[in-house]
Amino acid sequence: MASTSDLHSTIPITDLVNTKAECWTQRITENEKGKSAIFLDSGLFSFLRPSHRKNHCGTNESRRHEQSKNEAGFSNPMKHAEVPTAFLLTHNADERRTLRAALMGMNVIPEDMPLDEGAVKSLAQSLRQRPRTVAIINLRGLATVPQTILGLERVFNDPELRKRVLLTRHGKGHVWESDRKWVQRLGFCGLLAEVSPASLTAEASADLHEIAALLKIPPPPPDKLAAYFSAMGVTCNGASPRGLIRQTTGLTAENLASALASNAKALQRTYKLKTYPACFVGSEAVSWLASQYSISREISVALGLALQQLDLVHHVVHEQAFADAQFFYRTTVSTSSDRLDPGNVFKLLRSGTVVEIRDRMYRGKTYPDCLVGAEAIDWLCTYYLLKRHDAEIFLNRLHGFGLIHHVTDDHLVRDDYFFYHLTM
């Protein structure tokens, strides 16, 4: 964390709103020249010129003078226009720190919301009451409440409110363009795979423009954001799977997966008399990555593992980590499943008329109201003419939105006799 002097020299004083802990509160006053200054009640910072501090905190006469100005509505700009505020609902500490720094770089106040059952309803009410507010919500954190994207649609029942909500899926998982389009059809501002310093300061950053569009302001220059990240101790060291991929290749994780799908030889392969369609060999993928990006085989394996962590690559029977070996893998790139509307398919599944939903038993334990993964894939292949691996990819898209999950949350959706719950 930068020192007080570093912050003062790097960042304009009027941008330092809500920089530190949530216990700080801010009061904005206007001096005689019409410029604003910020008072942090924590008392940790003292940025005002001596003359200004004396005028504000000096004699009873000056305090009465300030009070009369306040009552007349001259020295409190909050009476005339609410300061733009972004509510943050996320369980991920790295994402929260990055968002707070980025929002401050846009002259927007970040305000954290607790992650509990009443948070979403409270947030919807706040958006109704305060027109210059927006919300950024992490869907994966929301799943612990529990809540899903369709649940959000019901809570934010006013389409105008949904336009002011940006969704993220920070952490494990991926976001395809078809996912973004569905989110926007539901009326939300958009969907980001991950918020990181690297993604926001990249040249022509789509993520940064998405946040700026939500706030209806022009995106700040990358060097300004970089200054805020530095001042607030937010760093990008490539430690996350997405950070490693971007730092090594300059691509998003999804774009690297698409490139791998286009260049790796995805063929029908056989092992111990069993056939596995549309898969590639790990060692061949490593060779292509090493050649394409001029990196070592060890770093290429690390990229493959990063893709696997994000569910963009998986072993054909979900048993092996990505390796420089003769194992078979697939990417989760699927143009055929991209054409399906997740909402429409989910409604059909939820109806119980296309795939049987009932109580099921395994090892003496009953699991109520669940379906079998392989049976759901059977229906998708028959009704939508998908291949089985494409159907599995599609069901895992629903999993990414929290709409389907394994009864004990042990794994993703698989083409096997596993039980899954559908949620709303």
C-alpha positions as CSV (number, residue, x, y, z in Angstrom):
1,M,0.0,0.0,0.0
2,A,1.3,3.4,-1.0
3,S,2.0,6.0,1.7
4,T,-0.1,9.1,2.2
5,S,2.5,11.2,0.4
6,D,2.5,8.8,-2.6
7,L,-1.2,8.9,-2.9
8,H,-1.2,12.7,-2.6
9,S,1.4,13.1,-5.3
10,T,-0.1,10.5,-7.7
11,I,-3.8,11.0,-7.5
12,P,-5.9,14.2,-7.5
13,I,-7.2,15.0,-4.1
14,T,-10.8,15.2,-5.3
15,D,-10.7,11.6,-6.6
16,L,-9.9,10.1,-3.2
17,V,-13.5,9.1,-2.2
18,N,-13.9,6.0,-0.2
19,T,-10.3,5.0,-0.7
20,K,-9.8,3.0,2.4
21,A,-12.0,1.0,4.8
22,E,-15.8,1.1,4.6
23,C,-15.9,2.9,8.0
24,W,-14.7,6.1,6.3
25,T,-17.4,8.6,5.4
26,Q,-17.0,11.6,3.2
27,R,-18.4,15.1,3.3
28,I,-17.9,17.3,0.2
29,T,-17.8,21.0,0.7
30,E,-17.1,23.8,-1.7
31,N,-14.5,26.4,-1.0
32,E,-14.8,30.1,-2.0
33,K,-13.3,29.4,-5.4
34,G,-15.8,26.8,-6.3
35,K,-13.4,23.8,-6.0
36,S,-14.3,20.8,-4.0
37,A,-12.3,19.1,-1.3
38,I,-12.8,15.8,0.6
39,F,-12.8,15.3,4.4
40,L,-12.2,11.7,5.6
41,D,-13.7,11.3,9.0
42,S,-11.0,8.7,9.9
43,G,-8.6,11.5,10.4
44,L,-5.8,9.6,8.7
45,F,-5.4,12.1,6.0
46,S,-5.1,15.9,6.1
47,F,-5.0,17.3,2.6
48,L,-6.5,20.7,3.2
49,R,-4.5,23.8,2.9
50,P,-4.0,25.5,6.4
51,S,-6.2,28.4,5.3
52,H,-9.0,26.1,4.3
53,R,-8.7,24.0,7.5
54,K,-8.9,27.2,9.6
55,N,-11.9,28.4,7.7
56,H,-13.7,25.1,8.2
57,C,-12.6,24.2,11.8
58,G,-11.7,27.6,13.3
59,T,-13.9,30.1,15.2
60,N,-17.5,29.8,16.1
61,E,-18.2,32.6,13.7
62,S,-16.7,30.7,10.8
63,R,-18.6,27.6,11.7
64,R,-21.8,29.5,11.8
65,H,-21.0,31.0,8.5
66,E,-20.4,27.5,7.0
67,Q,-23.6,26.3,8.6
68,S,-25.6,29.1,7.1
69,K,-24.1,28.3,3.7
70,N,-25.0,24.7,4.1
71,E,-28.6,25.5,5.0
72,A,-28.9,27.7,2.0
73,G,-27.7,24.7,-0.1
74,F,-24.6,26.5,-1.5
75,S,-21.7,24.4,-0.1
76,N,-23.1,20.9,-0.5
77,P,-23.1,19.7,-4.2
78,M,-24.8,16.5,-3.0
79,K,-28.0,18.6,-2.8
80,H,-27.8,19.4,-6.5
81,A,-26.4,16.2,-8.0
82,E,-25.7,12.8,-6.4
83,V,-22.2,11.6,-6.7
84,P,-22.1,8.5,-9.1
85,T,-21.9,5.4,-7.0
86,A,-21.3,1.7,-7.9
87,F,-22.5,-1.0,-5.5
88,L,-20.2,-4.0,-5.5
89,L,-21.6,-7.5,-4.7
90,T,-18.7,-9.9,-4.9
91,H,-17.1,-12.6,-2.8
92,N,-13.7,-12.3,-4.4
93,A,-11.2,-10.0,-2.6
94,D,-9.0,-9.5,-5.7
95,E,-11.9,-8.5,-7.8
96,R,-13.2,-6.1,-5.2
97,R,-9.8,-4.4,-4.8
98,T,-9.5,-4.0,-8.6
99,L,-13.0,-2.7,-9.0
100,R,-12.6,-0.2,-6.2
101,A,-9.4,1.2,-7.7
102,A,-10.8,1.3,-11.3
103,L,-14.0,3.0,-10.2
104,M,-12.1,5.7,-8.3
105,G,-10.0,6.2,-11.4
106,M,-13.4,7.0,-13.1
107,N,-14.4,9.4,-10.3
108,V,-17.1,7.0,-9.1
109,I,-17.6,6.0,-5.5
110,P,-17.4,2.2,-4.9
111,E,-19.6,0.9,-2.1
112,D,-19.4,-2.7,-0.9
113,M,-22.6,-4.7,-0.3
114,P,-22.8,-7.6,2.1
115,L,-23.1,-11.0,0.5
116,D,-26.3,-12.3,2.2
117,E,-29.8,-13.3,1.4
118,G,-31.2,-9.8,1.7
119,A,-28.4,-8.1,-0.2
120,V,-30.0,-8.4,-3.7
121,K,-33.4,-7.0,-2.6
122,S,-31.7,-4.2,-0.7
123,L,-29.6,-3.5,-3.8
124,A,-32.7,-3.3,-6.0
125,Q,-34.3,-0.9,-3.7
126,S,-31.2,1.3,-3.6
127,L,-31.1,1.4,-7.4
128,R,-34.7,2.6,-7.5
129,Q,-34.1,5.3,-4.9
130,R,-30.8,6.6,-6.3
131,P,-30.8,7.2,-10.1
132,R,-27.1,7.8,-10.4
133,T,-26.1,4.4,-9.0
134,V,-25.2,1.2,-10.7
135,A,-24.3,-2.3,-9.5
136,I,-21.6,-4.9,-10.3
137,I,-22.5,-8.4,-9.2
138,N,-20.4,-11.6,-9.2
139,L,-22.6,-14.5,-10.2
140,R,-20.4,-17.1,-8.6
141,G,-20.5,-15.3,-5.3
142,L,-24.2,-14.9,-5.7
143,A,-24.6,-18.7,-5.9
144,T,-23.8,-18.9,-2.2
145,V,-26.8,-16.8,-1.2
146,P,-28.3,-18.8,-3.2
147,Q,-29.4,-16.8,-6.2
148,T,-29.2,-17.3,-10.0
149,I,-29.3,-15.0,-13.0
150,L,-33.0,-15.8,-13.5
151,G,-33.6,-14.9,-9.8
152,L,-31.9,-11.6,-10.4
153,E,-34.2,-11.0,-13.4
154,R,-37.2,-11.4,-11.1
155,V,-35.8,-9.2,-8.3
156,F,-34.8,-6.4,-10.8
157,N,-38.3,-6.6,-12.3
158,D,-38.0,-3.1,-13.9
159,P,-36.0,-3.3,-17.2
160,E,-34.6,0.1,-16.5
161,L,-32.9,-1.3,-13.3
162,R,-31.4,-4.3,-15.1
163,K,-29.7,-1.9,-17.6
164,R,-27.7,-0.6,-14.6
165,V,-26.5,-4.0,-13.5
166,L,-23.2,-5.5,-14.8
167,L,-22.5,-9.1,-14.1
168,T,-19.1,-10.8,-13.6
169,R,-18.0,-14.4,-13.3
170,H,-14.6,-13.9,-11.7
171,G,-12.6,-17.0,-10.9
172,K,-13.2,-20.4,-12.3
173,G,-15.2,-20.5,-15.5
174,H,-15.4,-18.8,-18.8
175,V,-17.6,-16.5,-20.8
176,W,-18.4,-16.9,-24.5
177,E,-20.0,-14.3,-26.7
178,S,-23.2,-16.3,-26.7
179,D,-23.3,-16.0,-22.9
180,R,-23.0,-12.2,-23.2
181,K,-25.7,-12.0,-25.7
182,W,-28.1,-14.0,-23.5
183,V,-27.4,-11.8,-20.5
184,Q,-28.1,-8.7,-22.7
185,R,-31.3,-10.3,-23.9
186,L,-32.4,-10.6,-20.3
187,G,-31.9,-6.8,-20.1
188,F,-28.6,-6.6,-18.1
189,C,-25.8,-4.4,-19.1
190,G,-23.4,-7.2,-19.8
191,L,-21.2,-10.0,-18.5
192,L,-17.5,-10.0,-17.8
193,A,-15.4,-13.1,-17.4
194,E,-13.0,-11.5,-14.9
195,V,-12.0,-8.1,-13.7
196,S,-8.2,-7.7,-13.4
197,P,-5.7,-4.9,-13.7
198,A,-4.3,-6.5,-16.9
199,S,-7.7,-6.8,-18.5
200,L,-8.6,-3.2,-17.7
201,T,-5.4,-1.6,-18.8
202,A,-5.0,-3.6,-22.0
203,E,-5.1,-1.6,-25.2
204,A,-8.7,-1.1,-26.4
205,S,-9.9,-3.0,-23.3
206,A,-13.4,-4.4,-23.9
207,D,-13.8,-4.9,-20.2
208,L,-13.0,-1.3,-19.4
209,H,-15.4,-0.1,-22.1
210,E,-18.1,-2.3,-20.6
211,I,-17.8,-0.8,-17.2
212,A,-17.6,2.7,-18.7
213,A,-20.8,2.0,-20.7
214,L,-22.5,0.9,-17.5
215,L,-21.6,4.2,-15.9
216,K,-22.3,6.2,-19.1
217,I,-18.9,7.9,-18.9
218,P,-15.9,7.8,-21.3
219,P,-13.3,5.2,-20.2
220,P,-10.2,6.7,-18.5
221,P,-6.8,6.4,-20.1
222,P,-4.9,3.2,-19.1
223,D,-2.1,5.3,-17.4
224,K,-4.6,6.9,-15.1
225,L,-6.0,3.5,-14.0
226,A,-2.4,2.2,-13.7
227,A,-1.7,5.0,-11.2
228,Y,-4.7,4.1,-9.1
229,F,-3.8,0.4,-9.1
230,S,-0.2,1.3,-8.0
231,A,-1.4,3.6,-5.3
232,M,-3.8,1.1,-3.9
233,G,-1.5,-1.9,-4.1
234,V,-3.4,-3.7,-6.8
235,T,-0.9,-5.6,-8.9
236,C,-1.0,-7.9,-11.9
237,N,1.7,-10.6,-11.5
238,G,0.1,-13.3,-13.8
239,A,-0.7,-15.5,-10.8
240,S,-4.3,-16.2,-11.8
241,P,-5.0,-18.5,-14.8
242,R,-6.3,-15.6,-16.9
243,G,-3.3,-13.4,-15.8
244,L,-0.9,-16.1,-17.0
245,I,-2.6,-16.5,-20.3
246,R,-2.8,-12.8,-21.0
247,Q,0.8,-12.1,-19.9
248,T,2.2,-15.0,-22.0
249,T,0.1,-14.8,-25.2
250,G,-1.6,-11.4,-25.1
251,L,-4.9,-13.1,-25.6
252,T,-8.0,-13.7,-23.4
253,A,-8.5,-17.2,-22.2
254,E,-11.4,-17.7,-24.5
255,N,-9.5,-16.5,-27.5
256,L,-6.6,-18.8,-26.7
257,A,-9.0,-21.8,-26.4
258,S,-10.5,-20.9,-29.8
259,A,-7.0,-20.7,-31.3
260,L,-6.2,-24.1,-29.8
261,A,-9.4,-25.6,-31.1
262,S,-8.7,-24.3,-34.6
263,N,-5.1,-25.5,-34.7
264,A,-5.0,-28.7,-32.6
265,K,-5.9,-31.8,-34.5
266,A,-9.3,-32.7,-33.0
267,L,-9.9,-36.2,-34.4
268,Q,-11.7,-39.3,-33.4
269,R,-9.3,-41.4,-31.4
270,T,-9.3,-44.8,-29.8
271,Y,-7.9,-46.1,-26.5
272,K,-8.4,-49.6,-25.2
273,L,-11.0,-50.3,-27.8
274,K,-13.1,-47.2,-26.8
275,T,-13.6,-44.4,-29.3
276,Y,-13.4,-40.7,-28.3
277,P,-14.6,-38.2,-30.9
278,A,-13.3,-34.7,-31.6
279,C,-10.3,-34.8,-29.2
280,F,-6.6,-33.8,-29.4
281,V,-3.4,-35.2,-27.9
282,G,-1.8,-33.3,-25.0
283,S,1.8,-33.5,-26.4
284,E,0.6,-32.2,-29.8
285,A,-1.1,-29.2,-28.2
286,V,2.0,-28.4,-26.2
287,S,4.1,-28.5,-29.4
288,W,1.7,-26.0,-31.1
289,L,1.6,-23.7,-28.1
290,A,5.4,-23.7,-27.8
291,S,5.9,-22.9,-31.5
292,Q,3.1,-20.4,-31.8
293,Y,4.1,-18.2,-28.8
294,S,7.9,-19.0,-28.8
295,I,7.8,-20.4,-25.2
296,S,9.1,-23.5,-23.5
297,R,7.2,-26.7,-23.3
298,E,7.0,-26.2,-19.5
299,I,5.2,-22.9,-19.9
300,S,3.0,-24.4,-22.6
301,V,1.9,-27.0,-20.1
302,A,1.2,-24.2,-17.6
303,L,-1.0,-22.5,-20.2
304,G,-2.9,-25.8,-20.8
305,L,-3.4,-26.2,-17.0
306,A,-4.7,-22.6,-16.9
307,L,-7.2,-23.3,-19.6
308,Q,-8.3,-26.5,-17.7
309,Q,-8.8,-24.5,-14.5
310,L,-11.1,-22.2,-16.4
311,D,-13.0,-25.2,-17.8
312,L,-11.9,-24.3,-21.4
313,V,-10.0,-27.6,-21.8
314,H,-10.9,-30.9,-20.2
315,H,-9.7,-34.5,-20.3
316,V,-12.1,-36.7,-22.3
317,V,-13.1,-38.7,-19.2
318,H,-12.2,-36.0,-16.6
319,E,-9.4,-38.0,-15.1
320,Q,-6.1,-36.3,-16.1
321,A,-4.7,-32.9,-15.6
322,F,-3.3,-31.3,-18.8
323,A,0.1,-32.8,-19.5
324,D,2.7,-33.1,-22.2
325,A,1.7,-36.7,-22.8
326,Q,-0.5,-39.0,-25.0
327,F,-3.7,-38.1,-23.1
328,F,-6.8,-37.0,-25.0
329,Y,-8.4,-33.6,-24.3
330,R,-11.2,-31.4,-25.7
331,T,-11.8,-27.7,-25.7
332,T,-15.2,-26.4,-24.7
333,V,-15.5,-24.4,-27.9
334,S,-18.8,-25.4,-29.5
335,T,-20.4,-23.3,-32.3
336,S,-23.3,-25.7,-32.5
337,S,-24.3,-25.2,-28.9
338,D,-23.8,-21.4,-29.1
339,R,-26.9,-21.1,-31.2
340,L,-29.1,-22.4,-28.4
341,D,-30.9,-19.9,-26.1
342,P,-30.0,-21.0,-22.5
343,G,-33.3,-19.6,-21.1
344,N,-35.5,-21.5,-23.5
345,V,-33.6,-24.8,-23.0
346,F,-33.6,-24.4,-19.2
347,K,-37.4,-23.8,-19.2
348,L,-38.0,-27.0,-21.1
349,L,-35.7,-28.9,-18.8
350,R,-37.3,-27.4,-15.7
351,S,-40.8,-28.4,-16.9
352,G,-40.0,-32.0,-16.3
353,T,-41.7,-33.0,-19.6
354,V,-38.6,-33.6,-21.7
355,V,-36.3,-35.2,-19.1
356,E,-37.6,-37.0,-16.0
357,I,-37.2,-35.1,-12.8
358,R,-37.8,-37.2,-9.7
359,D,-36.4,-38.4,-6.4
360,R,-33.4,-40.7,-6.9
361,M,-31.4,-42.9,-4.6
362,Y,-27.7,-43.6,-4.5
363,R,-26.0,-45.7,-1.8
364,G,-29.0,-45.6,0.5
365,K,-29.4,-41.8,0.3
366,T,-32.3,-40.1,-1.5
367,Y,-31.8,-37.0,-3.6
368,P,-35.1,-35.3,-4.3
369,D,-36.2,-33.7,-7.6
370,C,-33.2,-34.4,-9.8
371,L,-32.4,-35.5,-13.3
372,V,-29.6,-37.7,-14.8
373,G,-26.9,-36.0,-16.7
374,A,-26.7,-38.6,-19.5
375,E,-30.5,-38.4,-20.0
376,A,-30.4,-34.6,-20.3
377,I,-27.7,-35.1,-23.0
378,D,-29.8,-37.7,-24.8
379,W,-32.7,-35.2,-25.1
380,L,-30.4,-32.4,-26.3
381,C,-28.9,-34.6,-28.9
382,T,-32.3,-35.7,-30.1
383,Y,-34.2,-32.4,-29.9
384,Y,-31.4,-30.0,-31.1
385,L,-29.3,-32.5,-33.2
386,L,-26.2,-31.9,-31.1
387,K,-23.3,-34.2,-30.7
388,R,-22.9,-35.6,-27.2
389,H,-19.8,-33.6,-26.3
390,D,-21.5,-30.4,-27.6
391,A,-24.6,-31.2,-25.4
392,E,-22.3,-31.6,-22.4
393,I,-20.6,-28.3,-23.2
394,F,-24.0,-26.6,-23.3
395,L,-25.2,-28.0,-20.0
396,N,-22.0,-26.7,-18.4
397,R,-22.9,-23.3,-19.8
398,L,-26.0,-23.5,-17.7
399,H,-23.8,-24.6,-14.8
400,G,-21.8,-21.5,-15.2
401,F,-25.0,-19.4,-14.6
402,G,-25.9,-21.5,-11.5
403,L,-28.9,-23.1,-13.2
404,I,-27.8,-26.7,-12.8
405,H,-25.5,-28.3,-10.3
406,H,-24.5,-31.7,-9.1
407,V,-26.5,-32.9,-6.1
408,T,-23.3,-32.9,-3.9
409,D,-21.4,-30.3,-6.0
410,D,-18.6,-32.7,-6.6
411,H,-18.1,-32.0,-10.3
412,L,-19.4,-30.3,-13.4
413,V,-22.1,-31.8,-15.7
414,R,-21.0,-35.1,-17.2
415,D,-22.3,-37.5,-19.8
416,D,-22.9,-40.2,-17.1
417,Y,-25.3,-41.5,-14.5
418,F,-24.9,-38.6,-12.2
419,F,-27.7,-36.6,-10.5
420,Y,-28.3,-32.9,-10.9
421,H,-30.6,-30.3,-9.5
422,L,-32.1,-27.5,-11.5
423,T,-32.4,-24.2,-9.7
424,M,-34.3,-21.0,-10.3
